[in-house]
């Protein structure tokens, strides 16, 4: 008889599988929108945390500034984002996602959002708070591991 799997290891494997599945979904969305995967990632960061500067985006996405410049040029020329001058610093720009275009991106994720909402309906608010706390801690651990590997402690 095989020993029961370690619950923590099982959760870790499920998180790895989820990571791969979400990456595959994001790739499909990128394809449907005519974007490169990195463009979609940057667009998501701009939409969730913007407006932000190109250098802040480069740090958040862990990309070289020259790479970010190329991404922003593609996103701006396709109408996904705007570069707005910062009134207090004429050299600086803030990146803002176009809200109408952002709605088109969100539409591709609606089936998943609906499925997640249905799954959440199986849990009471206290359980959902526990799950949210777990996910927040896992996200922070992932950020710490990324920072450690990048030498940014």
C-alpha positions as CSV (number, residue, x, y, z in Angstrom):
1,X,0.0,0.0,0.0
2,X,1.3,3.4,-0.9
3,X,1.6,6.1,1.7
4,X,-1.0,8.9,1.5
5,X,0.4,11.9,-0.4
6,X,1.6,14.8,1.6
7,X,-1.2,17.4,1.5
8,X,1.2,20.4,1.2
9,X,2.9,18.7,-1.7
10,X,-0.4,18.0,-3.3
11,X,-1.4,21.7,-3.0
12,X,2.0,22.7,-4.5
13,X,1.4,20.4,-7.5
14,X,-2.1,21.8,-8.0
15,X,-0.7,25.3,-7.9
16,X,1.9,24.3,-10.5
17,X,-0.9,22.9,-12.7
18,X,-3.0,26.0,-12.3
19,X,0.0,28.2,-13.3
20,X,0.5,26.2,-16.5
21,X,-3.3,26.3,-17.3
22,X,-3.5,30.1,-16.7
23,X,-0.4,30.6,-18.9
24,X,-2.0,28.5,-21.7
25,X,-5.3,30.5,-21.3
26,X,-3.3,33.8,-21.5
27,X,-1.6,32.6,-24.6
28,X,-4.9,31.8,-26.3
29,X,-6.2,35.3,-25.3
30,X,-3.1,36.9,-26.7
31,X,-3.5,35.0,-30.0
32,X,-7.2,36.0,-30.2
33,X,-6.3,39.7,-29.6
34,X,-3.3,39.7,-32.0
35,X,-0.9,40.4,-29.1
36,X,2.3,38.8,-28.0
37,X,2.2,37.1,-24.6
38,X,4.4,39.8,-23.1
39,X,2.2,42.5,-24.5
40,X,-0.8,41.0,-22.7
41,X,1.1,40.7,-19.4
42,X,2.1,44.4,-19.6
43,X,-1.4,45.5,-20.6
44,X,-2.7,43.6,-17.6
45,X,-0.2,45.4,-15.3
46,X,-1.1,48.8,-16.8
47,X,-4.8,48.0,-16.4
48,X,-4.6,46.8,-12.8
49,X,-2.0,49.2,-11.5
50,X,-2.0,52.2,-13.8
51,X,-1.5,54.8,-14.6
52,X,2.2,54.1,-14.2
53,X,5.4,55.2,-15.8
54,X,7.3,53.0,-18.3
55,X,10.1,52.5,-15.8
56,X,7.6,51.4,-13.1
57,X,6.1,49.0,-15.7
58,X,9.6,47.6,-16.5
59,X,10.2,47.0,-12.8
60,X,6.8,45.4,-12.2
61,X,7.1,43.1,-15.3
62,X,10.8,42.5,-14.6
63,X,11.7,43.5,-18.2
64,X,14.5,45.5,-19.7
65,X,13.5,49.1,-20.4
66,X,14.2,48.6,-24.1
67,X,11.9,45.6,-24.2
68,X,9.2,47.7,-22.5
69,X,9.7,50.4,-25.1
70,X,8.9,47.9,-27.9
71,X,5.9,46.5,-26.0
72,X,4.5,50.0,-25.4
73,X,5.1,51.0,-29.0
74,X,3.0,48.0,-30.2
75,X,0.3,48.5,-27.6
76,X,0.0,52.2,-28.3
77,X,0.0,51.8,-32.1
78,X,-2.8,49.2,-31.8
79,X,-4.9,51.5,-29.5
80,X,-4.6,49.4,-26.4
81,X,-2.9,52.1,-24.3
82,X,-2.2,55.9,-24.2
83,X,0.9,57.7,-23.1
84,X,-0.1,60.8,-21.3
85,X,2.3,63.6,-20.3
86,X,2.6,64.1,-16.6
87,X,1.6,67.7,-15.9
88,X,4.2,68.2,-13.2
89,X,7.1,66.7,-15.2
90,X,7.0,67.2,-19.0
91,X,9.6,64.5,-19.6
92,X,7.5,61.8,-17.9
93,X,4.6,59.9,-19.2
94,X,1.9,57.9,-17.6
95,X,0.6,54.7,-19.3
96,X,-3.2,54.2,-19.2
97,X,-5.1,51.3,-20.7
98,X,-8.0,52.1,-23.0
99,X,-11.2,51.2,-21.1
100,X,-13.1,50.0,-24.1
101,X,-10.3,47.8,-25.4
102,X,-9.8,46.5,-21.8
103,X,-13.4,45.3,-21.9
104,X,-12.6,43.3,-25.0
105,X,-9.8,41.6,-23.0
106,X,-12.0,40.9,-20.0
107,X,-14.6,39.3,-22.3
108,X,-12.2,36.5,-23.1
109,X,-11.8,35.7,-19.4
110,X,-15.6,35.8,-18.6
111,X,-16.0,32.0,-18.9
112,X,-13.3,31.5,-16.3
113,X,-14.6,34.3,-14.1
114,X,-18.1,32.7,-14.2
115,X,-16.7,29.3,-13.4
116,X,-14.7,30.7,-10.5
117,X,-17.8,32.5,-9.2
118,X,-19.8,29.2,-9.3
119,X,-17.0,27.4,-7.5
120,X,-16.9,30.2,-4.8
121,X,-20.6,29.6,-4.4
122,X,-19.8,26.2,-2.9
123,X,-17.9,27.9,0.0
124,X,-19.1,30.1,2.9
125,X,-17.6,33.6,3.4
126,X,-15.2,32.4,6.1
127,X,-13.9,29.6,3.9
128,X,-13.4,32.1,1.1
129,X,-11.5,34.4,3.4
130,X,-9.2,31.5,4.3
131,X,-8.7,30.7,0.6
132,X,-8.0,34.3,-0.2
133,X,-5.5,34.6,2.6
134,X,-3.8,31.4,1.4
135,X,-3.6,32.8,-2.1
136,X,-2.2,36.1,-0.9
137,X,0.5,34.4,1.1
138,X,1.4,32.1,-1.8
139,X,1.6,35.2,-4.1
140,X,3.9,36.9,-1.6
141,X,6.0,33.7,-1.4
142,X,6.2,33.6,-5.2
143,X,7.3,37.3,-5.3
144,X,10.0,36.6,-2.6
145,X,11.3,33.6,-4.5
146,X,11.4,35.7,-7.7
147,X,13.2,38.5,-5.9
148,X,15.6,36.1,-4.4
149,X,16.5,34.5,-7.8
150,X,16.8,38.0,-9.3
151,X,19.1,39.1,-6.5
152,X,16.7,41.9,-5.4
153,X,16.4,41.3,-1.7
